[in-house]
Amino acid sequence: MRVFHCFTITLKAMLWAVLAITGTALASQALEQRSLRAEAVKSLKAASLAIEAAERRNALWIPAREAANNARAAFERGDYELAISQARTARRFAELGIRQLDFPPYRHFE
């Protein structure tokens, strides 16, 4: 009987340890999701501002708009990593559209 009692105590301790580790892992995942969501919101805002600036100067590239739409859709699905990636792409394309205005127009010389 004494061996069975020790086995029961050991089993309970192991169960509590597993539950503690699982709970810590779940809390860590939740924290990571909140962090990714916050970064996605930040990236979406930056992309939106860059797109508005490009629109004001008539320099918005179509791929910038498409990437911004993809970023919003990914954010709504909860795919924050894709939302961040697409928002960064949208911002980059919007900024490139503005920078393109600094170059002279192309002329074909015959």
MARRO-615050 format. One record per residue (C-alpha): residue in one letter; x, y, z. Coordinates in steps of 0.25 Angstrom, whole numbers, padded with zeros to 4 digits, always signed. Layout:
N
AXYZ...
! end
This chain:
110
M+0000+0000+0000R+0011+0009+0003V+0018+0008-0011F+0004+0011-0017H+0003+0023-0009C+0017+0028-0013F+0014+0025-0028T+0001+0033-0026I+0008+0045-0021T+0019+0044-0031L+0008+0043-0042K+0001+0055-0037A+0014+0063-0036M+0017+0059-0051L+0003+0064-0055W+0005+0077-0048A+0018+0079-0055V+0012+0076-0068L+0001+0085-0066A+0010+0097-0061I+0019+0095-0074T+0007+0095-0083G+0001+0107-0076T+0014+0114-0078A+0015+0111-0093L+0001+0115-0095A+0003+0128-0088S+0016+0130-0096Q+0008+0128-0109A-0003+0138-0105L+0008+0148-0102E+0014+0146-0115Q+0001+0147-0123R-0002+0160-0116S+0012+0165-0119L+0010+0161-0134R-0003+0168-0134A+0002+0181-0129E+0013+0180-0139A+0003+0177-0150V-0005+0189-0146K+0007+0198-0146S+0011+0193-0160L-0003+0195-0166K-0003+0209-0161A+0011+0212-0167A+0007+0206-0180S-0006+0214-0180L+0001+0227-0178A+0011+0224-0189I+0000+0220-0199E-0007+0233-0196A+0005+0241-0198A+0007+0234-0212E-0007+0236-0215R-0006+0251-0213R+0006+0252-0222N-0001+0243-0233A+0011+0233-0231L+0004+0221-0225W+0007+0208-0232I-0003+0197-0233P+0005+0186-0226A+0005+0196-0214R-0010+0196-0213E-0011+0181-0216A-0001+0178-0204A-0009+0187-0195N-0021+0180-0198N-0015+0167-0196A-0009+0172-0183R-0023+0176-0178A-0029+0163-0182A-0018+0155-0174F-0020+0164-0162E-0035+0161-0162R-0032+0146-0163G-0022+0147-0151D-0010+0144-0160Y-0001+0155-0154E+0012+0151-0159L+0007+0151-0174A+0000+0164-0170I+0013+0170-0166S+0020+0165-0178Q+0010+0170-0188A+0009+0184-0181R+0024+0186-0182T+0023+0182-0197A+0012+0192-0199R+0020+0203-0192R+0032+0200-0199F+0025+0201-0213A+0018+0214-0209E+0031+0220-0205L+0037+0215-0218G+0026+0222-0226I+0029+0235-0219R+0044+0233-0221Q+0042+0230-0236L+0036+0245-0237D+0051+0250-0235F+0056+0243-0248P+0054+0250-0261P+0044+0244-0270Y+0049+0234-0280R+0051+0239-0294H+0054+0231-0306F+0064+0237-0315E+0064+0233-0330
! end
